[in-house]
Amino acid sequence: MPGTGRSRNRARRHCMKIKDKWMGITKGDIRRLARRGGVQRISEDVYELIRGVLGVFLEEVIHDAVIYCEHVRRKTVTVMDVVYALKRRGYTTYGFAG
C-alpha cells in the first residue's frame, strides 16, 4: 500500500454507524439548511423534530419521483422526475426546464 511507510499501527478508516434511519440527517445538515433559510440560532431539542418532518417530506417527494420514473419504465430517477414531484406538491423550482 503506497503511503503507509514502515509503520504497522496506521489509522484505520471507519464509517459512521447509523442507529436510526433518520440519524443520517446530521446536526450539521440541519444547521446548513437552517442557515440557508436565514436562521441564526437553533434550539437543541428542535433537531429531532426537524429530522422527523424532513424525513416524511423526503419520503413523499421520492415516492412521487419514483412513480414518475416507473410510468415511463425507467430504473433511474432523473432530475426532472424530482422537479415534477416537487411541482405536484406545490414547490415550484426555478432554473430547471419543465
N, C-alpha and C positions, 0 to 999 in steps of 0.2 A: 504494500500500500504506500503510495508516494506521500511524503509529508508527515509520516508518523515518526521518523527518526528511529533511534535505537530504544526508545522508552517503551515499556510494555504496559504502563499504567496510564494510558491515554484516556481522555474523556470519551465516554460512550454517548452516542446520540440516543435520545428517547423522545417519545411523543406524549402529549398530554392525554391522560385517560379521562374520558368524558363519562361522568356518572349518570347524568340525566340527559335526555335528548336535547333539551334547550340550554344546557350548560355550555354548549358550543358557541352560543352567543355570549361572548365575554363582556366583562365590565368595560373594557376599552372600546369594544364595538358600540356599546350603548352610548358611551360618552361621545364618541365621534359623531354618531347620528344626532345626538342632542346638541352638540356644538354647531352642527350644520343648520339646525333649526333655531339657533340663537339662544340656547340655554347656557347659563353661566355656571350654575351650581346644581348638583343633583343630590338628593337625599339618599342615604344608604338603603333604606327599605323600599325604594322605588324600583331597584334593579330587577327583583323577582317579578314584580307586576309587569314591567316592560317586557321581560323575557316571554311571559305568557301571552301578552297581547300581540307582540311581534311574531311569535311563533304561529299563532292562529291566523294572522294576516298572511304570512308567507305560505302556510299550508293551503289556504284558499286560492291565492294567486297562482301557485304552482299547479294546483289541481286544475284550474281553468286553462292554464297554458298547456298542460298535458292533453286535455280534451281537444284543444285546437290542433295539437300535433297529431293525435290519433285520428282525427277527422280526415286528414289528408294522407294517412297511412305512412307517417314518418316516425323514425325512432329517435330523432334528435330534436330537442326543443330549441327553436331559434329565438332570436331577439324579438322578432315580430310577434311570435306567439305570446311572449310575456307582455309586449306593448298592448296587444289586443285584449289580453286577460285583465290588464290594469284599466284599460278603457272601459271594459264591460263593468268593472266595479266603480267607475266614475272618476278615476285618476288619469286624466289626460296628460301624457308626457310629450313635451316638445323636443324637437331635434331628431325625431325618428320619422321616416316616411310612413304613411299609412294613416 
